[in-house]
Amino acid sequence: MAIHLYKTSTPSTRNGTVGSQVKSNPRNNLIYGQHHCGKGRNARGIITARHRGGGHKRLYRKIDFRRNEKDIYGRIVTIEYDPNRNAYICLIHYGDGEKRYILHPRGAIIGDTIVSGTEVPIKMGNALPLSEEACTVWEGVLIDQKEESTSTDMPLGTAIHNIEITLGKGGQLVRAAGAVAKLIAKEGKSATLKLPSGEVRLISKNCSATVGQVGNVGANQKSLGRAGSKRWLGKRPVVRGVVMNPVDHPHGGGEGRAPIGRKKPTTPWGYPALGRRSRKRNKISFFFL
């Protein structure tokens, strides 16, 4: 994605950048409205997630994360902007008349063909299981698995995205703009993946993934340039604890510019802000390596 600079005519445009303009003209049967979504409040109107609220109205685009149109070729018709994510989406027209949105793979252009299934080529945008074992899934349940391989084996080192965690549930990992994971090993019933965070995780070999990297790679290089642009995204200001009163934050208080008064920074609720493990102790997982 190309990053363009504004003409420096005002202070807000002097530091702002904008990506390549991608139009949005969604199909009516693939969108629906959202009511008070992502405002950071609960049912009583109390703030439960700080620094969230406001933002422009959005229509949600139904994205096909399952990729369950098996062995039916589809053609990329449009590449569109989606206000609900930083990745682009593309509209697919399948051979049976079905129309769906998927995440835009990096390098895919209008007119390219994609397909999902077990016997598909290792090509950008195609979705297939991580293993060479052919399996059949119906409503998330594995109902048939053949001993002999009849599928395309995904080679080690393949770049993938939109990865399933639970068989048949649809892709849940590696869906952000520019994200990509790497298939590094296969052993037994599991495949080893290296995620964008550097985490190494085991996934069932029957789970599916899409070949390639998510598009809009330069999304994290864009500069909003002004506070109002961030408010359009539904993000509210973040106030430093050192400028608050002691009743509001452990770092607050003092005369003038005072230090935090502690050995280490803390959260507004008194917990260590740096170096503390945040994962719940009772949430044990054997899939992390």
C-alpha positions in Angstrom: 0.0 0.0 0.0 1.4 3.4 -1.0 1.5 6.1 1.7 0.7 9.6 0.5 1.5 12.9 2.3 -1.0 15.7 2.7 -0.1 19.2 1.4 1.1 21.1 4.4 -1.5 23.8 4.4 -2.7 23.4 8.0 -1.2 22.0 11.2 -3.5 19.0 11.1 -2.4 18.0 7.6 1.3 18.8 8.1 1.8 15.5 10.0 -0.9 13.4 8.5 -0.6 10.7 5.9 -3.2 8.7 3.9 -3.1 5.3 2.3 -4.2 4.3 -1.2 -7.8 5.3 -1.7 -10.0 2.2 -1.9 -13.7 2.8 -2.4 -16.5 1.0 -0.5 -19.7 0.0 -2.2 -21.0 -2.9 -0.2 -23.7 -5.3 -1.3 -27.0 -4.9 0.6 -27.3 -8.6 1.4 -23.8 -8.8 2.9 -24.1 -5.9 5.4 -26.1 -5.1 8.5 -26.2 -2.4 11.1 -24.7 -2.4 14.6 -26.3 -0.8 17.6 -24.0 1.0 20.1 -21.2 -1.4 19.3 -17.7 -0.8 20.8 -18.6 2.2 23.0 -16.9 0.7 26.1 -20.1 0.7 28.2 -22.1 -2.2 29.7 -25.9 -2.6 29.7 -26.1 -0.1 32.6 -24.1 2.6 30.8 -21.1 2.3 33.0 -17.6 2.5 31.4 -16.0 -1.0 31.4 -13.4 -0.4 28.7 -11.6 3.0 29.0 -10.6 5.2 26.1 -13.4 4.0 23.8 -16.6 5.7 22.6 -18.0 7.9 19.9 -16.8 7.3 16.4 -18.5 7.3 13.0 -21.5 5.1 12.2 -20.6 1.8 10.6 -22.2 -1.0 8.7 -20.8 -4.5 9.4 -19.7 -6.5 6.4 -20.2 -10.2 6.7 -16.8 -11.8 6.1 -16.5 -15.5 5.1 -13.9 -16.7 7.6 -15.0 -20.3 7.2 -14.3 -20.5 3.5 -16.7 -23.5 3.2 -17.5 -23.1 -0.5 -15.5 -26.3 -1.2 -14.0 -27.0 -4.6 -15.9 -24.1 -6.3 -13.8 -21.5 -8.0 -14.5 -17.9 -7.3 -13.3 -14.7 -9.0 -12.3 -11.4 -7.2 -14.7 -8.7 -8.4 -13.9 -5.8 -6.2 -11.4 -4.8 -3.5 -13.1 -2.6 -0.9 -12.5 -0.6 2.3 -13.9 -2.1 5.5 -14.4 0.4 8.4 -14.5 -2.5 11.0 -10.9 -3.6 10.4 -7.6 -2.3 9.1 -7.4 -4.9 6.3 -9.1 -4.6 3.0 -11.8 -7.0 1.9 -12.6 -8.4 -1.6 -15.9 -9.5 -3.0 -15.9 -13.0 -4.5 -18.3 -14.3 -7.2 -18.4 -18.1 -7.0 -19.3 -20.3 -9.9 -22.5 -21.5 -8.3 -23.8 -17.8 -8.0 -22.8 -17.3 -4.3 -21.3 -13.9 -3.4 -19.1 -13.5 -0.3 -16.5 -11.2 1.2 -13.1 -12.5 2.3 -10.0 -10.8 3.6 -7.9 -9.4 0.8 -4.6 -11.4 0.4 -1.5 -9.3 -0.3 -0.9 -9.1 -4.1 -4.3 -10.3 -5.2 -5.9 -8.2 -7.9 -9.3 -8.0 -9.5 -9.9 -10.9 -11.8 -7.8 -13.5 -9.9 -9.4 -16.8 -9.0 -9.4 -18.5 -5.6 -10.7 -21.8 -4.3 -11.0 -23.7 -1.0 -10.9 -27.4 -0.4 -8.5 -30.3 0.2 -7.2 -30.8 -3.4 -6.3 -27.3 -4.3 -3.0 -25.8 -5.4 -0.7 -23.9 -3.0 -1.6 -20.5 -4.3 -2.2 -17.1 -2.7 -5.8 -16.8 -1.5 -6.6 -20.5 -1.6 -7.8 -22.1 1.7 -6.9 -25.7 2.6 -6.2 -27.8 5.7 -2.7 -27.7 7.3 -2.2 -31.4 6.9 -2.2 -33.9 4.0 -5.0 -36.0 5.7 -8.3 -35.5 3.9 -11.2 -34.9 6.2 -14.8 -33.9 5.9 -16.4 -31.4 8.3 -20.1 -30.9 8.8 -21.2 -28.1 11.2 -17.8 -28.2 13.0 -17.8 -32.0 13.5 -15.2 -34.2 11.9 -17.3 -37.0 10.3 -14.9 -38.6 7.8 -11.2 -38.9 7.7 -9.4 -41.1 5.1 -6.2 -43.0 5.9 -4.6 -42.3 2.5 -3.9 -38.8 1.4 -6.0 -37.3 -1.3 -5.3 -33.7 -0.6 -2.6 -31.2 -1.4 0.1 -31.2 1.4 0.9 -27.7 2.6 4.7 -27.6 2.6 6.7 -26.4 5.6 7.6 -22.7 5.5 4.3 -21.7 3.9 3.1 -18.2 4.7 -0.6 -18.4 5.9 -3.3 -16.3 7.5 -6.9 -16.6 8.7 -6.1 -19.8 10.7 -8.7 -21.9 12.5 -8.3 -22.8 16.1 -11.4 -25.0 16.4 -12.2 -27.3 13.4 -15.0 -25.9 11.3 -15.4 -22.7 13.3 -13.6 -20.4 10.8 -10.4 -18.5 10.9 -9.7 -16.7 14.2 -5.9 -16.1 14.1 -3.8 -13.8 11.9 -6.5 -11.6 10.4 -5.1 -8.1 10.8 -3.6 -6.0 8.0 -0.1 -7.3 7.0 -0.3 -10.2 9.4 1.3 -13.5 8.4 2.1 -16.8 10.2 4.5 -19.5 9.2 4.0 -23.3 9.2 7.3 -24.6 10.7 6.6 -28.3 11.7 4.1 -31.2 11.5 4.1 -34.0 14.0 1.3 -36.4 15.0 -2.1 -34.8 14.9 -0.7 -31.2 15.3 1.0 -28.6 13.3 3.4 -26.0 14.7 2.9 -22.4 13.7 4.9 -19.3 14.4 2.5 -16.4 14.8 3.2 -12.7 14.1 3.8 -12.1 17.8 6.6 -14.6 17.8 4.6 -17.1 19.8 4.9 -20.7 18.7 1.6 -22.6 19.0 0.2 -26.1 18.2 -2.9 -26.3 16.0 -4.8 -29.3 14.8 -3.6 -30.5 11.4 -7.2 -30.7 10.2 -7.8 -27.0 10.7 -7.7 -24.9 7.6 -5.8 -21.7 6.7 -5.5 -19.4 3.8 -2.2 -19.2 1.8 -0.5 -15.8 1.8 -0.3 -12.6 3.8 -3.1 -10.3 4.6 -3.1 -7.2 2.4 -2.7 -3.5 3.3 0.8 -4.1 4.7 1.5 -0.4 5.4 -1.5 0.2 7.7 0.7 0.6 10.8 2.8 3.3 9.0 -0.1 5.7 8.5 -0.1 8.8 10.7 -3.5 10.2 11.6 -2.1 13.7 12.0 -4.7 15.1 14.4 -6.9 14.1 17.4 -10.2 14.3 15.4 -9.2 11.5 13.1 -8.7 9.3 16.1 -12.2 10.2 17.4 -13.7 9.1 14.1 -12.3 5.7 14.8 -14.0 5.6 18.2 -10.9 6.1 20.3 -11.1 8.6 23.2 -8.1 10.5 24.8 -5.7 8.7 27.1 -4.7 10.8 30.2 -1.4 10.2 32.0 -1.7 9.1 35.6 1.0 11.6 36.7 -1.2 14.5 35.9 -4.2 13.2 37.9 -5.1 13.6 41.5 -4.1 11.0 44.1 -7.7 9.9 44.4 -7.8 9.0 40.7 -4.4 7.3 40.1 -1.5 6.0 42.2 0.9 8.3 40.2 -1.2 11.4 40.9 -0.6 14.3 43.2 2.4 16.4 44.2 3.4 20.0 43.6 4.2 20.8 40.0 5.9 18.1 37.9 6.4 15.5 40.6 7.7 11.9 40.0 5.3 9.0 40.5 6.5 8.4 44.0 7.0 4.7 43.6 9.7 2.3 42.6 7.8 0.9 39.6 4.8 2.2 37.6 1.4 0.8 38.4 -2.0 0.7 36.8 -4.9 2.8 38.1 -5.9 -0.1 40.3 -2.5 -0.5 41.9 -1.2 -3.6 40.0 2.3 -3.5 38.4 2.1 -1.9 35.0 5.3 -3.6 33.6 6.5 -7.2 33.7 3.4 -8.7 35.4 1.9 -11.8 33.8 -1.7 -10.9 32.8 -2.8 -14.4 31.7 -5.3 -16.1 34.1 -3.8 -18.9 36.2 -6.8 -21.2 35.7 -6.6 -20.7 31.9 -4.1 -23.5 31.3 -3.2 -24.4 27.7 -1.0 -27.2 26.4 -0.8 -25.7 22.9 1.8 -23.1 23.7 5.4 -24.1 23.2 
